[in-house]
Amino acid sequence: MEIGFIKKLISIIVANEDEQVADISDDELVRRYVESRDESSFDEIVNRYSDRIYGFALRITRNTSDAEEVFQEVFLTLAKKLDTFRGESKFSSWLYRITANASYMYIRSQKKHENNISLENYSPYDEKGTLMGRIMYKDWSSRPDIIIFNKEAIIIIEDAINELPESYRTVLHLRDIEGLSNEEVSEVLEITIPAVKSRLHRARLFLRDKLSDYFQEWRK
């Protein structure tokens, strides 16, 4: 056989093996690791969720080194307690809940303080007392992506998100960035669905209000 053919055959075999691993469900990977301590199954779980878990921890802690500490703690906990997953919820929801708890515990242990902004009664009124009037007047929803996603804009958006109180920031991340449903967010954070909807709504209003001045400048 030609060496080139052998190399191609090996690459196909390896690719097929990788594809098979990727096709295995989360629940099956958990079962394999719990029953036989199959390291490849655990590695696949880490590969699937490492970026999302780090991103979620970073959104809560707002510090890269803190997020790394939480990330390590989450997967150490996972290796020890994966057998406690009962399949009563989606594995991803269960893992997000572990991450949220680990992040909150880390913040408390480091005695880091949350900002004092409260969104409980937040609603952007214009000078006439019209809800959302000020934001609608400065609407930037039609701005081209090249404007919204330039480097300066991304920094401003990130800073605005970081101004949100922790509880609102967490809901926003899970719902709008991770794409979880209201029901899944409710399960992860152990709050009611109406609370999820309320926090998400107020967080979006706050961000739109904070970003309006910046994007309004692009009209001039």
Secondary structure, DSSP 4 states (H G I P E B T S, - for coil): --HHHHHHHHHHHHHHHHHHHHHS-HHHHHHHHHHH--HHHHHHHHHHHHHHHHHHHHHHH--HHHHHHHHHHHHHHHHHHGGG--SSS-HHHHHHHHHHHHHHHHHHHTTPPPP----TT---B-TT--BTHHHHHT--TTS-HHHHTSHHHHHHHHHHHHHS-HHHHHHHIIIIIS---HHHHHHHHT--HHHHHHHHHHHHHHHHHHHHHHHHGGG-
